[in-house]
Amino acid sequence: MKTPLTVRFAPSPTGFLHLGSARTALFNWLAARSSGGRFLLRVEDTDKVRSEQRFLDEILEDLAWLGLDWDGEPMYQSRRFDLYREKAESLVASGRAYREGEAILYRVDPGRKIAYDDLIHGRIEVETENIKDQVLIKSDGSPAYNFCCVVDDSELGITHILRGDDHISNTPKQILFYEAFGLVPPRFGHMPLILGPDGSKLSKRHGGVSVAEYKAEGFLPEALANYLIFLGWTPPDGREILSLAEAARLFSIDRMNDVQAKFDLVKLKWMNGEYIMAKDTAALAPLIQDQLRRDGYDFDVSDGARWAAVVDLYKIRIKTLRELGPMIEFFFREDFPVDEEGRKKHLGAPEKKALLADLASRLEALPEFSAAGLEELYRGLAAERNIKVAELIHPSRMAVSGLTKGAGLFEIMAVLGRGTVVDRLRRNSL
């Protein structure tokens, strides 16, 4: 049986939830849930000028959207300034710290080696000659980052800290504070940072950098969570599609990678497409409606059966929910956009218009207006005229959808219905 771990995620409400921070939260959540432990939140809001409630609200919403739950209420550092000062004063009283004006600094003794076994990188050693005296309380009365983290994490009973490589330089300083209070430090694990495909720091030119941006683009939370987890961990069975619950069952810190991971938007889109395709239509349909609404579409989807049929047709053809709007406008309005190049190519010649007129008459009299019945009629007419069936399909697709590609034509026509299809074919035959 695994030993329960107590871990934390420490968001700073000075901006939106970055992909790197979301990955940190995911790994800490996995460490807690896989061991039957606790996943806590500690809000780093000591910067009273830049911290905003709207950012915190968004961060908490994004964590929940990704499927993460946390134990208990978050701890807010902004409410604990008196405690930090009290702890710093105790170190002054013991001779380990000193005042410099309004600030309090911790005295770092030279000639020591601080060593710890990183959960991801292995043994790390730092000479204290390379660490200057550390600020505990700044001259404005606010606590220094490394100091208040130790005070809070010790109170929360944190056993393991998983965070980015950018914190490696902070760890020996924090270990000094644990020692000063006579505490056993938690185990530390530092994850290599996420890089762009070109090996540089992940930035907007590689795609969005916040969870909110990917949510707005129509990525599913389970797909984004799945992808971020794989930027730092490999499951023992080698699967690429893995739910959070499955990941929690399989997760172990010792399988975390010690090499930098490159963010690949193409791979993320592929993974998102796999999740969209596999998702039950009844569950997917309202998510698509929300996306369409956000993107400014005003489709009438009150006909539930028809709407479900549209979603069924297209969920295997999209990588993000946002891609769907332009593909399906023709189902819901008559003034839908038309691909002008396609119109010239497939509807410009008189013989194409004659074909559409003939098709309209035949479809009007077709006994069974279904995908199977439509295909049979089209293949029969192609054989009758000794032409390829594509010579009927391309003009018809342009006439009924305004597009040169999409779902299967016969399935599209069956969903549109006889009246709409015949009207559009006739209109384009004139």
Secondary structure as GFF3:
##gff-version 3
##sequence-region A 1 430
A	DSSP	beta_strand	6	9	.	.	.	ID=ss1
A	DSSP	alpha_helix	19	35	.	.	.	ID=ss2
A	DSSP	beta_strand	38	43	.	.	.	ID=ss3
A	DSSP	alpha_helix	53	65	.	.	.	ID=ss4
A	DSSP	beta_strand	75	76	.	.	.	ID=ss5
A	DSSP	three_ten_helix	77	79	.	.	.	ID=ss6
A	DSSP	alpha_helix	81	93	.	.	.	ID=ss7
A	DSSP	beta_strand	97	100	.	.	.	ID=ss8
A	DSSP	beta_strand	103	106	.	.	.	ID=ss9
A	DSSP	beta_strand	113	118	.	.	.	ID=ss10
A	DSSP	beta_strand	122	127	.	.	.	ID=ss11
A	DSSP	three_ten_helix	128	130	.	.	.	ID=ss12
A	DSSP	beta_strand	134	137	.	.	.	ID=ss13
A	DSSP	alpha_helix	145	156	.	.	.	ID=ss14
A	DSSP	beta_strand	160	164	.	.	.	ID=ss15
A	DSSP	three_ten_helix	165	167	.	.	.	ID=ss16
A	DSSP	alpha_helix	171	180	.	.	.	ID=ss17
A	DSSP	beta_strand	187	191	.	.	.	ID=ss18
A	DSSP	beta_strand	194	195	.	.	.	ID=ss19
A	DSSP	three_ten_helix	204	206	.	.	.	ID=ss20
A	DSSP	alpha_helix	211	216	.	.	.	ID=ss21
A	DSSP	alpha_helix	221	229	.	.	.	ID=ss22
A	DSSP	alpha_helix	244	250	.	.	.	ID=ss23
A	DSSP	three_ten_helix	253	255	.	.	.	ID=ss24
A	DSSP	beta_strand	261	262	.	.	.	ID=ss25
A	DSSP	alpha_helix	265	278	.	.	.	ID=ss26
A	DSSP	alpha_helix	281	294	.	.	.	ID=ss27
A	DSSP	alpha_helix	304	314	.	.	.	ID=ss28
A	DSSP	three_ten_helix	321	323	.	.	.	ID=ss29
A	DSSP	alpha_helix	324	328	.	.	.	ID=ss30
A	DSSP	three_ten_helix	329	331	.	.	.	ID=ss31
A	DSSP	alpha_helix	340	347	.	.	.	ID=ss32
A	DSSP	alpha_helix	350	364	.	.	.	ID=ss33
A	DSSP	alpha_helix	371	385	.	.	.	ID=ss34
A	DSSP	alpha_helix	390	401	.	.	.	ID=ss35
A	DSSP	alpha_helix	409	416	.	.	.	ID=ss36
A	DSSP	alpha_helix	418	427	.	.	.	ID=ss37
###
